[in-house]
Amino acid sequence: MKRRPSELRSVLDQLDREHLRRQRRTIDQFVEPGSRVTAVVDGRPLVDFSSNDYLGLARHPAVAAAMGECAERCGSGSGASHLVTGHAAEHTKLEEDLAAFTGRERALLFSTGYMANLAVMTTLANRGETVLLDRLSHASLIDGGLLSGARFKRFPHADADSAESALAEHSDTTSVVATDGVFSMDGDVGPLSDLAHVSKSHDAWLVVDDAHGLGVIGNTGRGAVEHFGLDADAVPVLVGTLGKAFGSFGAFVAGSSELIELLMQKARSYIYTTALPQPVAAASRKALEIAQRETWRRERVLALTTRFRNAARQLGVPLMAASAAPPLTPIQPVLLGSSDAALRAQQALLTAGFCVVAIRPPTVPQGSARLRVTLSAAHTEVQVDELVENLTRVCAAQRMVS
């Protein structure tokens, strides 16, 4: 339906009536010893339980220093796309580090995970083919599938049997099966072993976007793929981001040399955009080094997550059942149902000194609005306990209102 300029106000008013209008706040985060999860919102210091900074690296002084030192040497911008004059030494070194970290032949840098997923989906799927996605896959995988021009089908969340049935029905045309490794809103993990088996048996690419798993889960923090013991043959296309556990910015695709070369030649979201600045790449390299050396960060965030879950469940906080399935992840949604209830809970927590953002449709399905609690290695036990105490009070108040 055509949307005319005169109709924009009515569209915004409808979002307000449905409690679905998003609000952007200006949040200042600052470095202060022992308080790396402090955010200042509208002049008030809050404990941040909404960031994806799982390992507490986003404001690590060594990461910031690596960025500053590189900026002094190389300047602040890359000046062009990778294939013109924008690709430099720090990019090459980071790609080599990421390939080694993920156990792949090569890696290719992108400015965002969104661009990386668009690149993969539009390069590996074509018109006349079929792409198959988990129903709760990230929006960038969905958009990439749609932009590819291929027929687009989704299977029920984490249901490998349904995926296998769909593959059997469309075996001749299915070129790509795609899923998140760790799902960003539910915090659960996709059935990667089963999906790897059915994808390989039907000669389809398996694409795993492990933006929220890399650095956090797996015996050495190499993500959901490591957790399931899968190699590059089982998961030929691995997408990761640098702005979550690694506390920097950017994304990458890791895979075979031929895959990376094909993306360089064909992926429009790689070819036609300015390269990531070298200082950002330098910061990412330092963060990756720290994450692998300081394994206590991963151990700590998972220990704090266990502490949060145990206390919240004991006190009746409505956590999602799916997030209890192994492996445990730092994403712990508190399910409230209605968008109005989620917004009221968010405001009550703000008043109590906590930044916990309400997530509403269309980001999550209708009737499943929630508070998305995320844990970080930079949190303290006291902060986690105080959050649970306030969540208990807030959730009880929402039940009384309902």
C-alpha positions as a Markdown table, in Angstrom:
| # | Residue | x | y | z |
|---|---|---|---|---|
| 1 | Met | 0.0 | 0.0 | 0.0 |
| 2 | Lys | 1.3 | 3.4 | -0.9 |
| 3 | Arg | 2.3 | 5.5 | 2.1 |
| 4 | Arg | 1.8 | 9.2 | 1.4 |
| 5 | Pro | 3.6 | 12.0 | 3.3 |
| 6 | Ser | 0.2 | 13.1 | 4.8 |
| 7 | Glu | -0.2 | 9.6 | 6.3 |
| 8 | Leu | 3.0 | 9.5 | 8.4 |
| 9 | Arg | 1.4 | 11.1 | 11.5 |
| 10 | Ser | -1.3 | 8.5 | 11.6 |
| 11 | Val | 1.2 | 5.7 | 11.3 |
| 12 | Leu | 3.2 | 7.0 | 14.2 |
| 13 | Asp | 0.0 | 7.5 | 16.2 |
| 14 | Gln | -0.9 | 3.9 | 15.7 |
| 15 | Leu | 2.5 | 2.8 | 16.9 |
| 16 | Asp | 1.9 | 4.9 | 20.1 |
| 17 | Arg | -1.6 | 3.3 | 20.6 |
| 18 | Glu | -0.1 | -0.2 | 20.3 |
| 19 | His | 2.9 | 0.6 | 22.6 |
| 20 | Leu | 5.2 | -0.2 | 19.8 |
| 21 | Arg | 6.9 | 3.1 | 19.1 |
| 22 | Arg | 10.6 | 2.9 | 19.8 |
| 23 | Gln | 12.4 | 5.6 | 21.8 |
| 24 | Arg | 16.0 | 6.4 | 21.3 |
| 25 | Arg | 17.9 | 7.6 | 24.4 |
| 26 | Thr | 21.3 | 9.2 | 24.4 |
| 27 | Ile | 23.4 | 7.0 | 26.7 |
| 28 | Asp | 26.8 | 8.0 | 27.9 |
| 29 | Gln | 29.1 | 5.1 | 28.9 |
| 30 | Phe | 32.4 | 5.9 | 30.6 |
| 31 | Val | 35.5 | 4.2 | 31.8 |
| 32 | Glu | 35.7 | 4.1 | 35.6 |
| 33 | Pro | 37.7 | 1.4 | 37.5 |
| 34 | Gly | 35.3 | -1.2 | 38.9 |
| 35 | Ser | 32.3 | 0.3 | 37.1 |
| 36 | Arg | 32.6 | -0.6 | 33.5 |
| 37 | Val | 28.9 | -1.3 | 33.1 |
| 38 | Thr | 27.8 | 2.1 | 34.2 |
| 39 | Ala | 25.6 | 4.0 | 31.7 |
| 40 | Val | 24.4 | 7.6 | 32.2 |
| 41 | Val | 20.8 | 8.0 | 30.9 |
| 42 | Asp | 19.3 | 11.4 | 31.0 |
| 43 | Gly | 21.9 | 12.5 | 33.5 |
| 44 | Arg | 21.3 | 9.4 | 35.8 |
| 45 | Pro | 23.9 | 6.7 | 36.4 |
| 46 | Leu | 22.5 | 3.3 | 35.8 |
| 47 | Val | 23.8 | -0.3 | 35.9 |
| 48 | Asp | 23.6 | -1.5 | 32.3 |
| 49 | Phe | 22.0 | -4.9 | 31.9 |
| 50 | Ser | 21.2 | -4.5 | 28.2 |
| 51 | Ser | 24.6 | -4.3 | 26.5 |
| 52 | Asn | 26.0 | -7.2 | 24.4 |
| 53 | Asp | 29.4 | -6.5 | 25.9 |
| 54 | Tyr | 29.5 | -10.0 | 27.4 |
| 55 | Leu | 33.2 | -10.1 | 28.2 |
| 56 | Gly | 33.5 | -6.6 | 29.5 |
| 57 | Leu | 35.9 | -5.6 | 26.7 |
| 58 | Ala | 34.1 | -2.6 | 25.2 |
| 59 | Arg | 35.9 | -0.1 | 27.5 |
| 60 | His | 39.0 | -2.1 | 28.3 |
| 61 | Pro | 41.9 | 0.3 | 28.4 |
| 62 | Ala | 44.2 | -1.9 | 26.3 |
| 63 | Val | 41.6 | -2.2 | 23.6 |
| 64 | Ala | 41.2 | 1.6 | 23.6 |
| 65 | Ala | 44.9 | 2.1 | 23.6 |
| 66 | Ala | 45.3 | -0.2 | 20.5 |
| 67 | Met | 42.7 | 1.9 | 18.7 |
| 68 | Gly | 44.4 | 5.2 | 19.7 |
| 69 | Glu | 47.9 | 4.0 | 18.7 |
| 70 | Cys | 46.7 | 2.9 | 15.3 |
| 71 | Ala | 44.8 | 6.1 | 14.7 |
| 72 | Glu | 48.0 | 8.1 | 15.4 |
| 73 | Arg | 49.8 | 6.0 | 12.8 |
| 74 | Cys | 47.1 | 5.5 | 10.2 |
| 75 | Gly | 44.5 | 8.2 | 10.7 |
| 76 | Ser | 40.8 | 7.8 | 11.4 |
| 77 | Gly | 39.4 | 6.6 | 8.1 |
| 78 | Ser | 40.1 | 4.0 | 5.4 |
| 79 | Gly | 39.1 | 6.4 | 2.6 |
| 80 | Ala | 37.7 | 3.8 | 0.2 |
| 81 | Ser | 36.3 | 0.3 | -0.2 |
| 82 | His | 38.5 | -2.7 | 0.4 |
| 83 | Leu | 38.8 | -3.4 | -3.4 |
| 84 | Val | 39.9 | 0.2 | -4.2 |
| 85 | Thr | 42.4 | 1.5 | -1.7 |
| 86 | Gly | 40.7 | 0.9 | 1.6 |
| 87 | His | 42.2 | -2.5 | 2.5 |
| 88 | Ala | 45.4 | -2.2 | 4.7 |
| 89 | Ala | 47.7 | -4.1 | 7.0 |
| 90 | Glu | 45.5 | -4.1 | 10.0 |
| 91 | His | 42.6 | -5.5 | 8.0 |
| 92 | Thr | 44.8 | -8.4 | 6.7 |
| 93 | Lys | 46.1 | -9.2 | 10.2 |
| 94 | Leu | 42.6 | -9.2 | 11.7 |
| 95 | Glu | 41.3 | -11.5 | 8.9 |
| 96 | Glu | 44.2 | -13.9 | 9.5 |
| 97 | Asp | 43.6 | -13.8 | 13.3 |
| 98 | Leu | 39.9 | -14.5 | 12.8 |
| 99 | Ala | 40.5 | -17.4 | 10.4 |
| 100 | Ala | 42.8 | -19.0 | 12.9 |
| 101 | Phe | 40.4 | -18.4 | 15.8 |
| 102 | Thr | 37.5 | -20.0 | 13.9 |
| 103 | Gly | 39.5 | -22.8 | 12.3 |
| 104 | Arg | 38.7 | -21.7 | 8.8 |
| 105 | Glu | 41.0 | -21.1 | 5.8 |
| 106 | Arg | 40.1 | -17.5 | 5.4 |
| 107 | Ala | 37.9 | -14.7 | 6.9 |
| 108 | Leu | 36.5 | -11.6 | 5.3 |
| 109 | Leu | 35.8 | -8.4 | 7.2 |
| 110 | Phe | 32.5 | -6.4 | 6.9 |
| 111 | Ser | 31.4 | -3.2 | 8.6 |
| 112 | Thr | 28.4 | -4.8 | 10.3 |
| 113 | Gly | 26.9 | -8.2 | 10.8 |
| 114 | Tyr | 23.9 | -7.1 | 8.8 |
| 115 | Met | 26.1 | -6.5 | 5.8 |
| 116 | Ala | 27.9 | -9.8 | 6.3 |
| 117 | Asn | 24.6 | -11.8 | 6.3 |
| 118 | Leu | 23.3 | -9.9 | 3.2 |
| 119 | Ala | 26.5 | -10.8 | 1.5 |
| 120 | Val | 26.3 | -14.5 | 2.3 |
| 121 | Met | 22.6 | -14.9 | 1.4 |
| 122 | Thr | 22.6 | -12.9 | -1.8 |
| 123 | Thr | 25.8 | -14.6 | -3.0 |
| 124 | Leu | 24.9 | -18.2 | -2.3 |
| 125 | Ala | 21.2 | -18.2 | -3.3 |
| 126 | Asn | 19.8 | -17.2 | -6.6 |
| 127 | Arg | 16.4 | -16.9 | -8.4 |
| 128 | Gly | 14.8 | -20.3 | -8.9 |
| 129 | Glu | 16.4 | -21.7 | -5.7 |
| 130 | Thr | 15.1 | -22.0 | -2.2 |
| 131 | Val | 16.5 | -20.6 | 1.1 |
| 132 | Leu | 15.3 | -22.2 | 4.4 |
| 133 | Leu | 15.6 | -20.3 | 7.6 |
| 134 | Asp | 14.7 | -20.8 | 11.3 |
| 135 | Arg | 11.6 | -18.7 | 12.0 |
| 136 | Leu | 13.4 | -16.7 | 14.7 |
| 137 | Ser | 16.6 | -16.0 | 12.6 |
| 138 | His | 18.0 | -12.5 | 12.8 |
| 139 | Ala | 16.4 | -9.9 | 10.5 |
| 140 | Ser | 19.6 | -9.6 | 8.5 |
| 141 | Leu | 19.4 | -13.3 | 7.5 |
| 142 | Ile | 15.7 | -12.9 | 6.6 |
| 143 | Asp | 16.4 | -9.7 | 4.5 |
| 144 | Gly | 19.3 | -11.4 | 2.8 |
| 145 | Gly | 17.1 | -14.3 | 1.9 |
| 146 | Leu | 14.5 | -12.0 | 0.5 |
| 147 | Leu | 17.0 | -9.9 | -1.5 |
| 148 | Ser | 18.5 | -13.0 | -3.0 |
| 149 | Gly | 15.4 | -13.5 | -5.1 |
| 150 | Ala | 15.2 | -17.1 | -4.1 |
| 151 | Arg | 12.0 | -18.7 | -2.8 |
| 152 | Phe | 11.9 | -18.1 | 0.9 |
| 153 | Lys | 10.7 | -20.6 | 3.5 |
| 154 | Arg | 11.0 | -20.8 | 7.3 |
| 155 | Phe | 10.8 | -23.7 | 9.6 |
| 156 | Pro | 9.5 | -23.7 | 13.2 |
| 157 | His | 12.1 | -22.4 | 15.7 |
| 158 | Ala | 14.9 | -24.9 | 16.5 |
| 159 | Asp | 12.9 | -27.7 | 14.9 |
| 160 | Ala | 15.4 | -29.7 | 12.9 |
| 161 | Asp | 12.8 | -32.4 | 11.9 |
| 162 | Ser | 10.7 | -29.7 | 10.2 |
| 163 | Ala | 13.8 | -28.4 | 8.5 |
| 164 | Glu | 14.6 | -31.9 | 7.2 |
| 165 | Ser | 11.0 | -32.3 | 5.9 |
| 166 | Ala | 11.2 | -29.0 | 4.1 |
| 167 | Leu | 14.6 | -30.0 | 2.6 |
| 168 | Ala | 13.2 | -33.3 | 1.5 |
| 169 | Glu | 10.3 | -31.5 | -0.2 |
| 170 | His | 12.5 | -28.9 | -1.9 |
| 171 | Ser | 15.8 | -30.9 | -2.2 |
| 172 | Asp | 16.4 | -30.1 | -5.8 |
| 173 | Thr | 16.2 | -26.3 | -5.3 |
| 174 | Thr | 17.3 | -25.6 | -1.7 |
| 175 | Ser | 20.7 | -23.9 | -1.8 |
| 176 | Val | 21.0 | -22.4 | 1.7 |
| 177 | Val | 19.9 | -23.4 | 5.2 |
| 178 | Ala | 20.5 | -20.6 | 7.7 |
| 179 | Thr | 20.2 | -20.2 | 11.4 |
| 180 | Asp | 21.5 | -18.2 | 14.4 |
| 181 | Gly | 24.0 | -20.0 | 16.6 |
| 182 | Val | 22.7 | -18.2 | 19.7 |
| 183 | Phe | 19.4 | -16.5 | 19.2 |
| 184 | Ser | 19.6 | -12.9 | 20.2 |
| 185 | Met | 16.2 | -12.5 | 21.8 |
| 186 | Asp | 15.6 | -15.9 | 23.3 |
| 187 | Gly | 19.1 | -16.7 | 24.3 |
| 188 | Asp | 18.8 | -20.4 | 23.2 |
| 189 | Val | 21.0 | -22.3 | 20.8 |
| 190 | Gly | 20.0 | -23.7 | 17.4 |
| 191 | Pro | 20.2 | -27.5 | 16.8 |
| 192 | Leu | 23.4 | -27.2 | 14.8 |
| 193 | Ser | 24.4 | -30.8 | 14.7 |
| 194 | Asp | 21.1 | -31.9 | 13.2 |
| 195 | Leu | 21.0 | -29.0 | 10.8 |
| 196 | Ala | 24.6 | -29.8 | 9.7 |
| 197 | His | 23.6 | -33.4 | 9.0 |
| 198 | Val | 20.5 | -32.6 | 7.0 |
| 199 | Ser | 22.1 | -29.8 | 5.1 |
| 200 | Lys | 25.0 | -31.9 | 4.0 |
| 201 | Ser | 22.8 | -34.8 | 3.0 |
| 202 | His | 20.8 | -32.5 | 0.7 |
| 203 | Asp | 23.9 | -30.7 | -0.6 |
| 204 | Ala | 22.9 | -27.3 | 0.8 |
| 205 | Trp | 25.0 | -24.6 | 2.4 |
| 206 | Leu | 24.6 | -24.3 | 6.2 |
| 207 | Val | 25.0 | -20.7 | 7.3 |
| 208 | Val | 25.4 | -20.1 | 11.0 |
| 209 | Asp | 25.3 | -16.5 | 12.4 |
| 210 | Asp | 27.0 | -16.9 | 15.7 |
| 211 | Ala | 27.2 | -13.3 | 16.6 |
| 212 | His | 26.1 | -13.9 | 20.2 |
| 213 | Gly | 28.0 | -17.2 | 20.7 |
| 214 | Leu | 31.5 | -16.4 | 19.6 |
| 215 | Gly | 33.7 | -15.5 | 22.6 |
| 216 | Val | 31.2 | -16.8 | 25.1 |
| 217 | Ile | 30.3 | -20.4 | 24.7 |
| 218 | Gly | 32.3 | -23.5 | 23.7 |
| 219 | Asn | 35.2 | -24.9 | 25.7 |
| 220 | Thr | 37.5 | -22.2 | 24.4 |
| 221 | Gly | 34.9 | -19.5 | 23.6 |
| 222 | Arg | 34.7 | -20.4 | 19.9 |
| 223 | Gly | 31.0 | -20.4 | 20.0 |
| 224 | Ala | 28.0 | -22.7 | 19.2 |
| 225 | Val | 29.9 | -24.5 | 16.5 |
| 226 | Glu | 32.6 | -25.5 | 19.0 |
| 227 | His | 30.0 | -26.4 | 21.6 |
| 228 | Phe | 28.6 | -29.0 | 19.2 |
| 229 | Gly | 32.0 | -30.2 | 18.1 |
| 230 | Leu | 31.4 | -29.2 | 14.4 |
| 231 | Asp | 34.2 | -28.4 | 12.0 |
| 232 | Ala | 34.4 | -26.3 | 8.8 |
| 233 | Asp | 33.1 | -29.2 | 6.7 |
| 234 | Ala | 29.9 | -29.4 | 8.8 |
| 235 | Val | 29.4 | -25.6 | 9.0 |
| 236 | Pro | 31.0 | -24.2 | 5.8 |
| 237 | Val | 29.7 | -20.6 | 6.4 |
| 238 | Leu | 30.3 | -19.0 | 9.8 |
| 239 | Val | 29.3 | -15.4 | 10.4 |
| 240 | Gly | 30.5 | -13.5 | 13.5 |
| 241 | Thr | 30.5 | -10.0 | 14.8 |
| 242 | Leu | 33.2 | -8.0 | 16.7 |
| 243 | Gly | 30.8 | -5.6 | 18.5 |
| 244 | Lys | 29.5 | -8.0 | 21.1 |
| 245 | Ala | 31.7 | -10.3 | 23.1 |
| 246 | Phe | 34.8 | -8.7 | 21.5 |
| 247 | Gly | 33.8 | -5.1 | 22.5 |
| 248 | Ser | 34.7 | -3.5 | 19.2 |
| 249 | Phe | 32.9 | -3.0 | 15.9 |
| 250 | Gly | 32.5 | -4.8 | 12.6 |
| 251 | Ala | 31.8 | -8.4 | 11.5 |
| 252 | Phe | 33.2 | -11.2 | 9.4 |
| 253 | Val | 32.5 | -14.3 | 7.4 |
| 254 | Ala | 34.8 | -17.3 | 7.8 |
| 255 | Gly | 35.0 | -20.2 | 5.5 |
| 256 | Ser | 37.0 | -21.8 | 2.7 |
| 257 | Ser | 39.3 | -19.9 | 0.4 |
| 258 | Glu | 36.9 | -20.3 | -2.5 |
| 259 | Leu | 34.0 | -19.0 | -0.5 |
| 260 | Ile | 35.8 | -15.9 | 0.6 |
| 261 | Glu | 37.1 | -15.3 | -2.9 |
| 262 | Leu | 33.5 | -15.6 | -4.2 |
| 263 | Leu | 32.2 | -13.1 | -1.7 |
| 264 | Met | 34.9 | -10.7 | -2.6 |
| 265 | Gln | 33.9 | -10.9 | -6.3 |
| 266 | Lys | 30.1 | -11.0 | -5.9 |
| 267 | Ala | 28.9 | -9.6 | -2.6 |
| 268 | Arg | 27.5 | -6.1 | -3.2 |
| 269 | Ser | 27.5 | -5.2 | 0.5 |
| 270 | Tyr | 31.3 | -5.9 | 0.5 |
| 271 | Ile | 32.2 | -4.4 | -2.8 |
| 272 | Tyr | 30.3 | -1.1 | -2.6 |
| 273 | Thr | 31.0 | 0.2 | 0.8 |
| 274 | Thr | 33.9 | 1.9 | 2.6 |
| 275 | Ala | 36.3 | -0.4 | 4.5 |
| 276 | Leu | 36.3 | -0.5 | 8.2 |
| 277 | Pro | 38.8 | 2.0 | 9.7 |
| 278 | Gln | 42.2 | 0.5 | 10.6 |
| 279 | Pro | 42.0 | 1.7 | 14.2 |
| 280 | Val | 38.8 | -0.4 | 14.7 |
| 281 | Ala | 40.5 | -3.4 | 13.2 |
| 282 | Ala | 43.5 | -2.9 | 15.6 |
| 283 | Ala | 41.1 | -2.7 | 18.6 |
| 284 | Ser | 39.4 | -5.9 | 17.5 |
| 285 | Arg | 42.7 | -7.7 | 17.2 |
| 286 | Lys | 43.6 | -6.6 | 20.8 |
| 287 | Ala | 40.2 | -7.7 | 22.1 |
| 288 | Leu | 40.5 | -11.1 | 20.4 |
| 289 | Glu | 43.9 | -11.5 | 22.0 |
| 290 | Ile | 42.6 | -10.6 | 25.5 |
| 291 | Ala | 39.5 | -12.9 | 25.2 |
| 292 | Gln | 41.7 | -15.9 | 24.4 |
| 293 | Arg | 44.3 | -15.1 | 27.1 |
| 294 | Glu | 41.9 | -14.0 | 29.9 |
| 295 | Thr | 39.6 | -17.1 | 29.9 |
| 296 | Trp | 38.3 | -16.0 | 33.3 |
| 297 | Arg | 36.1 | -13.5 | 31.5 |
| 298 | Arg | 34.0 | -16.2 | 29.8 |
| 299 | Glu | 34.0 | -18.2 | 33.0 |
| 300 | Arg | 32.8 | -15.2 | 35.0 |
| 301 | Val | 30.0 | -14.2 | 32.7 |
| 302 | Leu | 28.6 | -17.7 | 32.7 |
| 303 | Ala | 28.9 | -18.0 | 36.5 |
| 304 | Leu | 27.0 | -14.7 | 36.9 |
| 305 | Thr | 24.4 | -15.9 | 34.4 |
| 306 | Thr | 23.9 | -19.1 | 36.5 |
| 307 | Arg | 23.6 | -16.9 | 39.7 |
| 308 | Phe | 21.0 | -14.7 | 38.0 |
| 309 | Arg | 19.0 | -17.7 | 36.7 |
| 310 | Asn | 19.0 | -19.6 | 40.0 |
| 311 | Ala | 17.9 | -16.6 | 42.0 |
| 312 | Ala | 15.3 | -15.4 | 39.5 |
| 313 | Arg | 13.7 | -18.8 | 39.2 |
| 314 | Gln | 13.6 | -19.2 | 42.9 |
| 315 | Leu | 11.8 | -15.9 | 43.3 |
| 316 | Gly | 9.3 | -16.5 | 40.5 |
| 317 | Val | 10.7 | -14.1 | 37.8 |
| 318 | Pro | 9.2 | -15.4 | 34.5 |
| 319 | Leu | 12.3 | -16.5 | 32.6 |
| 320 | Met | 11.8 | -18.2 | 29.3 |
| 321 | Ala | 12.0 | -22.0 | 29.5 |
| 322 | Ala | 14.1 | -22.2 | 26.3 |
| 323 | Ser | 17.0 | -20.4 | 27.8 |
| 324 | Ala | 17.5 | -23.2 | 30.3 |
| 325 | Ala | 18.6 | -25.6 | 27.6 |
| 326 | Pro | 22.3 | -26.1 | 27.4 |
| 327 | Pro | 24.5 | -24.4 | 26.8 |
| 328 | Leu | 23.8 | -21.5 | 29.1 |
| 329 | Thr | 24.1 | -18.1 | 27.5 |
| 330 | Pro | 24.2 | -14.5 | 29.0 |
| 331 | Ile | 20.9 | -13.6 | 27.2 |
| 332 | Gln | 18.2 | -14.1 | 29.8 |
| 333 | Pro | 14.7 | -12.8 | 28.7 |
| 334 | Val | 12.1 | -12.0 | 31.2 |
| 335 | Leu | 8.8 | -12.7 | 29.5 |
| 336 | Leu | 6.0 | -10.3 | 30.3 |
| 337 | Gly | 3.6 | -10.8 | 27.3 |
| 338 | Ser | 2.2 | -7.4 | 26.4 |
| 339 | Ser | 4.1 | -4.4 | 25.1 |
| 340 | Asp | 2.5 | -2.2 | 27.7 |
| 341 | Ala | 3.7 | -4.4 | 30.6 |
| 342 | Ala | 7.2 | -4.6 | 29.2 |
| 343 | Leu | 7.4 | -0.8 | 28.9 |
| 344 | Arg | 6.1 | -0.3 | 32.5 |
| 345 | Ala | 8.6 | -2.8 | 33.8 |
| 346 | Gln | 11.4 | -1.0 | 31.9 |
| 347 | Gln | 10.4 | 2.3 | 33.4 |
| 348 | Ala | 10.2 | 0.8 | 36.9 |
| 349 | Leu | 13.7 | -0.6 | 36.6 |
| 350 | Leu | 15.0 | 2.7 | 35.3 |
| 351 | Thr | 13.6 | 4.4 | 38.4 |
| 352 | Ala | 15.4 | 1.7 | 40.5 |
| 353 | Gly | 18.7 | 2.4 | 38.8 |
| 354 | Phe | 18.9 | -0.3 | 36.1 |
| 355 | Cys | 19.0 | -0.1 | 32.3 |
| 356 | Val | 17.1 | -3.1 | 31.0 |
| 357 | Val | 15.4 | -2.5 | 27.7 |
| 358 | Ala | 11.9 | -3.7 | 26.7 |
| 359 | Ile | 11.8 | -5.7 | 23.5 |
| 360 | Arg | 8.5 | -5.7 | 21.6 |
| 361 | Pro | 7.0 | -6.9 | 18.3 |
| 362 | Pro | 7.9 | -7.0 | 15.6 |
| 363 | Thr | 11.4 | -7.8 | 17.0 |
| 364 | Val | 9.7 | -10.7 | 18.9 |
| 365 | Pro | 6.4 | -12.5 | 18.2 |
| 366 | Gln | 3.1 | -11.0 | 19.3 |
| 367 | Gly | 2.3 | -11.7 | 22.9 |
| 368 | Ser | 6.0 | -12.3 | 23.8 |
| 369 | Ala | 7.2 | -8.8 | 24.8 |
| 370 | Arg | 10.0 | -9.0 | 27.3 |
| 371 | Leu | 12.8 | -7.5 | 29.2 |
| 372 | Arg | 16.1 | -8.6 | 27.6 |
| 373 | Val | 18.5 | -9.1 | 30.4 |
| 374 | Thr | 22.1 | -9.6 | 29.4 |
| 375 | Leu | 25.0 | -10.4 | 31.7 |
| 376 | Ser | 28.6 | -9.2 | 31.5 |
| 377 | Ala | 31.9 | -10.3 | 33.0 |
| 378 | Ala | 32.1 | -6.7 | 34.2 |
| 379 | His | 29.0 | -7.0 | 36.5 |
| 380 | Thr | 29.4 | -7.7 | 40.2 |
| 381 | Glu | 27.6 | -10.3 | 42.2 |
| 382 | Val | 25.9 | -7.5 | 44.2 |
| 383 | Gln | 24.6 | -5.9 | 41.0 |
| 384 | Val | 23.2 | -9.2 | 39.8 |
| 385 | Asp | 21.5 | -9.8 | 43.2 |
| 386 | Glu | 20.0 | -6.3 | 43.3 |
| 387 | Leu | 18.7 | -6.7 | 39.8 |
| 388 | Val | 16.9 | -9.9 | 40.7 |
| 389 | Glu | 15.4 | -8.3 | 43.8 |
| 390 | Asn | 14.0 | -5.4 | 41.7 |
| 391 | Leu | 12.8 | -7.7 | 39.0 |
| 392 | Thr | 10.9 | -9.7 | 41.5 |
| 393 | Arg | 9.1 | -6.6 | 42.7 |
| 394 | Val | 8.5 | -5.2 | 39.2 |
| 395 | Cys | 7.1 | -8.5 | 37.8 |
| 396 | Ala | 4.8 | -8.9 | 40.8 |
| 397 | Ala | 3.5 | -5.4 | 40.2 |
| 398 | Gln | 2.9 | -6.2 | 36.5 |
| 399 | Arg | 0.9 | -9.3 | 37.5 |
| 400 | Met | -1.3 | -7.2 | 39.8 |
| 401 | Val | -1.9 | -4.7 | 37.0 |
| 402 | Ser | -2.8 | -7.5 | 34.5 |
